[in-house]
């Protein structure tokens, strides 16, 4: 039970990344904590085995993005993948104008998700309406833009005269594509994202991420120049892949523990009798009496998270693999 933080490359959906790891490791129970669009790159947190049961309880953290906003061109999907639907001349001062309106978009703002998104309306995902050419009323929602500023370049790429490089720190649920369109509209034009990179999510950063270049080294026997080719379906016949047990073993240095993902969650250390009973689904009064007043509390046995608890002692989730290990150990008498 563990997590891996992946630096997702362009062209992969979040599910594509999961499928790749299922093929490489043979592990079927893999999930992700938040979709990243195919054209976007950066932090994608994967949960393996019993860690998938903890995804819904991961503490809400702000996200950090960098992007390049192309002004004067609107696409169907508000990114560089969609077909162009509007193209217009922009003012020579459009970049300066946009810099002046940035403060209007900081703090809590109302935002309407893009039609090509996985948000559900009336039980259907918005992109399902879009693909069928159907119209639907998209409800606005409040998001929080903690920081929004312009940059000189993104990963060494300088924006053109009709582009702006932006650095954004925002709340979970913020759509950067929608923010880009709204910024363009605020200066009297249209726009779309030509580049998007996520630098942090779920409390983890790009520096903690496993790149596909490193993944190719983990999974492929021979030296690799083109990591995307080596990890693709076509690459199976061109490169020698390691056996699954070896791949799993070579991924160990990149694993991120449950305790790291939940590092900012309050915790309580369990005695041997308390841990044994909690592993069986029973939170003893001695544990309840020591719980801090917090939304979630980690109950730790030998430094590992045995369970998540509420402040009243009710159990949110017992970690099955840790519980099994605790029960298998010699139980202590109460």
For each residue, the residues with C-beta under 8 A, 3 or more apart:
1: 48 49 50 51 258 319 321 322
2: 48 49 51 255 256 257 258
3: 45 46 47 48 51 255 256 257 258 260 261
4: 21 45 46 48 210 251 254 255 256
5: 43 44 45 46 204 208 209 210 254 256
6: 17 43 44 45 46 209 210 215
7: 41 42 43 44 206 209 210 211 212
8: 12 14 17 36 40 41 42 43 44
9: 12 41 212 228
10: 38 39 40 41
11: 38 39 228
12: 8 9 16 17 20 38
13: 16 17 35 38
14: 8 17 18 32 34 35 36 44
15: 18 19
16: 12 13 19 20 38
17: 6 8 12 13 14 20 21 32 44 46
18: 14 15 21 22 30 31 32 46
19: 15 16 22 23
20: 12 16 17 23 24 231
21: 4 17 18 24 25 27 30 46
22: 18 19 25 26 27 28 30
23: 19 20
24: 20 21 215 219 241 244 247
25: 21 22 244 247 248 251
26: 22 244 248
27: 21 22 30 48 49 248
28: 22
29: 48 49 50 52
30: 18 21 22 27 46 47 48 52
31: 18 46 47 52 55
32: 14 17 18 35 44 45 46 47
33: 45 46 47 55 58 201 202
34: 14 44 45 172 201 202
35: 13 14 32 118
36: 8 14 40 41 42 43 44 198
37: 40 79 81 177 196
38: 10 11 12 13 16 81
39: 10 11 79 80 81 193 196
40: 8 10 36 37 196 197 198
41: 7 8 9 10 36 196 197 198
42: 7 8 36 65 196 197 198 199 201 206 209
43: 5 6 7 8 36 198 199 200 201 202 204 205 206 209
44: 5 6 7 8 14 17 32 34 36 198 201
45: 3 4 5 6 32 33 34 201 202 204 256 261
46: 3 4 5 6 17 18 21 30 31 32 33
47: 3 30 31 32 33 51 52 54 55
48: 1 2 3 4 27 29 30 51 52
49: 1 2 27 29 52 321
50: 1 29 53 54 319 320 321
51: 1 2 3 47 48 54 55 258
52: 29 30 31 47 48 49 55
53: 50 317 319 320
54: 47 50 51 57 58 258 261 262 308 317 319
55: 31 33 47 51 52 58
56:
57: 54 296 308 316 317
58: 33 54 55 202 261 262
59: 202 203 262 264 265 296
60: 171 172
61: 172 200 201 202 203
62: 144 146 169 170 171 172 200
63: 169 170 171 172 174 198 200 201
64: 167 168 169 198 199 200 201 205
65: 42 167 168 169 170 176 196 197 198 199
66: 151 154 155 165 166 167 168 196 197 199
67: 154 165 166 168 176 180 193 195 196 197
68: 154 157 159 163 164 165 166 193 194 195
69: 163 164 165 166 180 183 184 191 192 193 194
70: 73 80 162 163 191 192 193 194
71: 90 94 95 98 162 163 164 184 187 189 190 191
72: 87 88 89 90 94 162 189 190 191
73: 70 84 86 87 190 191 192
74: 78 84 85 86 87 181 184 190 191 192
75: 78 79 80 81 82 83 84 85 192
76: 82 83 85 116 130
77: 81 82 114 116 177 192
78: 74 75 82 114 116 177 178 180 181 192 193
79: 37 39 75 82 177 192 193 194 196
80: 39 70 75 192 193 194 195
81: 37 38 39 75 77
82: 75 76 77 78 79 85 116 192
83: 75 76
84: 73 74 75 87
85: 74 75 76 82
86: 73 74 190
87: 72 73 74 84
88: 72 189 190
89: 72
90: 71 72 94 162 189
91: 94 97 187 188 189
92: 161
93: 96 97
94: 71 72 90 91 97 98 162 187 189
95: 71 98 99 161 164
96: 93 99 100
97: 91 93 94 100 101 187 188
98: 71 94 95 101 102 150 164 183 184 186 187
99: 95 96 102 150
100: 96 97
101: 97 98 104 105 183 186 187
102: 98 99 105 106 148 149 150 183
103: 106
104: 101 186
105: 101 102 109 145 148 179 182 183 186
106: 102 103 145 146 147 148
107: 144 145
108: 142 143 144
109: 105 142 143 144 145
110: 140 141 142
111: 140 141 142 143 174 175 178 179 182
112: 138 139 140 141 178
113: 117 119 126 138 141 175 178
114: 77 78 117 126 175 177 178 181
115: 126 127 129 130 136 138
116: 76 77 78 82 126 127 130
117: 113 114 125 126 127 175
118: 35 125 126 127
119: 113 125 126 138
120: 123 124 125 126
121: 124 126 129 136 137 138 139
122: 136
123: 120
124: 120 121 128 129
125: 117 118 119 120 128 129
126: 113 114 115 116 117 118 119 120 121 129 130 136 138
127: 115 116 117 118 130 131
128: 124 125 131 132
129: 115 121 124 125 126 132 134 135 136
130: 76 115 116 126 127 133 134
131: 127 128
132: 128 129
133: 130
134: 129 130
135: 129
136: 115 121 122 126 129
137: 121
138: 112 113 115 119 121 126
139: 112 121
140: 110 111 112
141: 110 111 112 113 173
142: 108 109 110 111
143: 108 109 111 170 171 173 174 175
144: 62 107 108 109 170 171 174
145: 105 106 107 109 148 168 169 170 171 174 179
146: 62 106 169 170 171
147: 106 167 168 169
148: 102 105 106 145 166 167 168 169
149: 102 166 167
150: 98 99 102 164 165 166 167
151: 66 154 165 166 167
152: 158 165
153: 156 157 158 159 165
154: 66 67 68 151 157 159 165 195 197
155: 66 197
156: 153
157: 68 153 154 165 195
158: 152 153 165
159: 68 153 154 163 164 165
160: 163
161: 92 95
162: 70 71 72 90 94
163: 68 69 70 71 159 160 194
164: 68 69 71 95 98 150 159 183
165: 66 67 68 69 150 151 152 153 154 157 158 159
166: 66 67 68 69 148 149 150 151 180
167: 64 65 66 147 148 149 150 151
168: 64 65 66 67 145 147 148 174 176 179
169: 62 63 64 65 145 146 147 148
170: 62 63 65 143 144 145 146 174 176 179
171: 60 62 63 143 144 145 146 174
172: 34 60 61 62 63
173: 141 143
174: 63 111 143 144 145 168 170 171 179
175: 111 113 114 117 143 178 179
176: 65 67 168 170 179 180 193 196
177: 37 77 78 79 114 180 181 192 193 196
178: 78 111 112 113 114 175 181 182
179: 105 111 145 168 170 174 175 176 182 183
180: 67 69 78 166 176 177 183 184 191 192 193
181: 74 78 114 177 178 184 185 190 191 192
182: 105 111 178 179 185 186
183: 69 98 101 102 105 164 179 180 186 187 191
184: 69 71 74 98 180 181 187 189 190 191
185: 181 182 188 189 190 191
186: 98 101 104 105 182 183
187: 71 91 94 97 98 101 183 184
188: 91 97 185
189: 71 72 88 90 91 94 184 185
190: 71 72 73 74 86 88 181 184 185
191: 69 70 71 72 73 74 180 181 183 184 185
192: 69 70 73 74 75 77 78 79 80 82 177 180 181
193: 39 67 68 69 70 78 79 80 176 177 180 196
194: 68 69 70 79 80 163
195: 67 68 80 154 157
196: 37 39 40 41 42 65 66 67 79 176 177 193
197: 40 41 42 65 66 67 154 155
198: 36 40 41 42 43 44 63 64 65 201 206
199: 42 43 64 65 66 205 206
200: 43 61 62 63 64 203 204 205 206
201: 33 34 42 43 44 45 61 63 64 198 204
202: 33 34 43 45 58 59 61 261
203: 59 61 200 261 263 264
204: 5 43 45 200 201 208 209 256 261
205: 43 64 199 200 208 209
206: 7 42 43 198 199 200 209
207:
208: 5 204 205 256
209: 5 6 7 42 43 204 205 206
210: 4 5 6 7 214 215 251 254
211: 7 214 215 227
212: 7 9 215 216 227 228 231
213: 216 217 224 227
214: 210 211 217 218 254
215: 6 24 210 211 212 218 219 227 231
216: 212 213 219 220 224 227 230 231
217: 213 214 220 224
218: 214 215 242 247 250 251 254
219: 24 215 216 230 231 241 242 247 250
220: 216 217 224 230 231 235 239 240 241 242
221: 239 240 241 242
222: 239 240
223:
224: 213 216 217 220 227 230 239
225:
226: 229 230
227: 211 212 213 215 216 224 230 231
228: 9 11 212 231 232
229: 226 232 234 235 238
230: 216 219 220 224 226 227 235 238 239
231: 20 212 215 216 219 220 227 228 235
232: 228 229 235 236
233: 236
234: 229 237 238
235: 220 229 230 231 232 238 239
236: 232 233 239 241
237: 234
238: 229 230 234 235
239: 220 221 222 224 230 235 236
240: 220 221 222
241: 24 219 220 221 236 247
242: 218 219 220 221 246 247 250
243: 246 247
244: 24 25 26 247 248
245: 248 249
246: 242 243 249 250
247: 24 25 218 219 241 242 243 244 250 251
248: 25 26 27 244 245 251 252
249: 245 246 252
250: 218 219 242 246 247 253
251: 4 25 210 218 247 248 254 255
252: 248 249 255
253: 250
254: 4 5 210 214 218 251
255: 2 3 4 251 252
256: 2 3 4 5 45 204 208 260 261
257: 2 3 260 261
258: 1 2 3 51 54 261 262 304 305 319
259: 262 263 298 300 303 304 305
260: 3 256 257 263
261: 3 45 54 58 202 203 204 256 257 258
262: 54 58 59 258 259 265 296 298 305 308
263: 203 259 260
264: 59 203
265: 59 262 294 296 297 298 308
266: 292 294 296 297 298
267: 297 298 299 300
268: 287 290 291 292 297 298 299 300 309
269: 300
270: 274 275 278 287 299 300 301 306
271: 274 275 286 332
272: 275 276 331 332
273: 276 277 284 332 333 334
274: 270 271 277 278 284 286 287
275: 270 271 272 278 279 299 301 306 326
276: 272 273 279 280 326 327 331 332
277: 273 274 280 282 283 284 334
278: 270 274 275 281 282 283 284 287 299 301 306 307 315 318 323
279: 275 276 301 306 318 322 323 324 326 327
280: 276 277 323 327
281: 278 315 318
282: 277 278
283: 277 278 287 288 299 307 309 313 314 315
284: 273 274 277 278 287 288
285: 288 289
286: 271 274 289 290
287: 268 270 274 278 283 284 290 291 299 309 313
288: 283 284 285 291 312 313
289: 285 286
290: 268 286 287
291: 268 287 288 294 297 309 311 312 313
292: 266 268 297 311
293: 311
294: 265 266 291 297 311
295: 310 311
296: 57 59 262 265 266 308 309 310 316
297: 265 266 267 268 291 292 294 308 309 310 311
298: 259 262 265 266 267 268 305 307 308 309
299: 267 268 270 275 278 283 287 305 306 307 308 309
300: 259 267 268 269 270 303 304 305 306
301: 270 275 278 279 304 306 322 326
302:
303: 259 300
304: 258 259 300 301 319 322
305: 258 259 262 298 299 300 308 319 322
306: 270 275 278 279 299 300 301 318 319 322 323 326
307: 278 283 298 299 315 316 317 318 319 323
308: 54 57 262 265 296 297 298 299 305 315 316 317
309: 268 283 287 291 296 297 298 299 313 314 315 316
310: 295 296 297 313 314 315 316
311: 291 292 293 294 295 297
312: 288 291
313: 283 287 288 291 309 310
314: 283 309 310
315: 278 281 283 307 308 309 310 318
316: 57 296 307 308 309 310
317: 53 54 57 307 308
318: 278 279 281 306 307 315 323
319: 1 50 53 54 258 304 305 306 307 322 323
320: 50 53 323 324
321: 1 49 50 324 325
322: 1 279 301 304 305 306 319 325 326
323: 278 279 280 306 307 318 319 320 326 327
324: 279 320 321 327 328
325: 321 322 328 329
326: 275 276 279 301 306 322 323 329
327: 276 279 280 323 324 331
328: 324 325
329: 325 326
330:
331: 272 276 327
332: 271 272 273 276
333: 273
334: 273 277
